């Protein structure tokens, strides 16, 4: 019952934030979720007997969110005398994550008294930033990139639908274990049901895309500064060129496979640390990381697939 009640509160709240929150509030919420998940992840790292570098991890995660926010803000609110300051996504994440990882995690390591697990501490902490902060920050880019806002709705609802289908089908019809060492309760029957549910959700969302986007409103209600001449708010205008059934199916399949591996990955690191849940913040669900583990793999998969097929081309 606690599990159901928690879901009944969280799902409408999450959708309200996705549909109505301005960029600054959306960024703050994403940042808080990142920090909470990172805190739980580093707690799992500690259970391996490794003392993680907590503050560098928190600092770099906040930097990722701020860099993403800044990139979106500059893109949508260019100065009067505009120069080439529209940062490509590669610049934001490569410069703020990959280039800074050795610096931010290497300097604190030098001043440690016990260096026996130093490399493991730096590597485990740095991985948490990429695993959690970089992935969730892509939600901000999806939400405010022209034409990609609908993917936020898709990735959330598809992961939820896949989880529900896997749980009930696996519980009633499951006979063949999917990954018995990592997660003994997961079955191939549940995994297949999850895949079919996600593909079904993909077709439903893109069939009703115009209706989904219609109530989202205009920029003056949701933006910090002057309203641009166009409306980016979860924009998905009526399609002049439609995604093919193959592309929609591929999107659902890629999202679901990534989500299931994301779930299994978090189960694997918890089992290695001999913990049942990442935390206890959500009654009946465990920690926040337990609830969004599938999203951490699904979000990048959906983002890069959309980029690969030129998703916004179909929205012109």
ABEGO torsion letter per residue (X at the ends): XAAAAAAAAAAAAAAAAAAABBAAAAAAAAAAAAAAAAAAAAAAAAAAGBBBBAAAAAAAAAAAAAAAAAAAAAAABBBABBBBABBBAAAAAAAAAAAAAAAAAAAAAAABABAAAAAAAAAAAAAAAAAAAAAAAAAAAAAABBGAAAAAAAAAAAAAAAAAAAAAAAAAABABBABAAABAABBAAAAAAAAAAAAAAAAAAAAAAAAAAAAAEBAAAABABBBBABBABGBBBBBABBBBAAAAAAAAAAAAAAAAAAAAAAAAAAAAAGBABABAABBGAEBAAAAAAAAAAAAAAAAAAAAAAGAAAAAX
